[in-house]
Amino acid sequence: MMRRRRASTEILVIEAYRQSRGAGLDEWTACEAALAEFRSRHPEASIDYANTFISQALSTLRPRTPEWPARSRHVAAH
C-alpha cells in the first residue's frame, strides 16, 4: 500500500508566500502568510526560530524579474 507523503514545511511556506505575492499582496503580507503556514505546523516554535526558518526558505527563491541576471557577472579585478 502506498502512503501519501506529507509536503515539507519549507515547501508549504514557499507556496504560501508565492500565492500571496501572486494575488498582488505586498512583501510584508506575503511573509505574514508564510509565517502563518509555519505556525500552523509548528506552533511550539519560538518566533526567532520561525523567522529564521522562513528567511532561509525564502532565500532559496530566485527573483523573477528580468533585471536580475541568471548568473553573477562579477569580474575579478586583476
N, C-alpha and C positions, 0 to 999 in steps of 0.2 A: 504494500500500500504506500502511495506517495503522500508525503506530508507537505502541506503548503508552507513555504518559507516566509517568515515574517520579515518585512522590509527593515533595513537598518535605520537607526535613529538619524544617522547622518543623511541618508537619502531622503527621509521624511522632512528633515529640517530644510534641506536644499529645495525640495519641491514646494514647501510652504512659502519659502522666500520667493521662488520663481513665479509661483501662481499669483502672489500678491503684487509683484512688480509687473507681471503680465496684465493684471487687472488695472494698472495705472496708479497703484499706490506708491507713495514716496518711500525712500530708502529706510527711514526710521520705522514706518508702519510695517514694512516687509520684514524687518528684523524682529519686530514685536511678534509677528505671526510665526516666525521661526522659533522664537523663544517659547511661545505658547505650545507649539508642537513638541519641543524638547521637554517642557514641564509636564505635558500630558503623559509622557513615557517615564520620566524621572523626577517625580515631584519632590523626592527627598534630597536632590542635589542642591548644593549651595548656588547662590546667584553668580558668584565668581566662577565656579566650575561651568555653569550653564553658559555664561557669556564667553568663556574661553573656548568651549566646545563649538558654539555657533560661529565664533570668529574663525576658528580653524576650518570648519566645514565650508564656510562661505569663501574662504581664501582659495579653495580649490576651483572655484568658478572662474572661467575665462570671461573677460569683458566681451560683450557682443557688439561693440561699437567699432566702426572702421578706423578710427584714429589710433586704436591700439594695435601695434604690429604683432604678427603671429610669432615672431622670434625677436630676440633682442638684437638691436642694430648697433650696439655699443662697439666702438672701435678702440682697441687698446692704443694708448699713446706710446710712441717709441722714443 
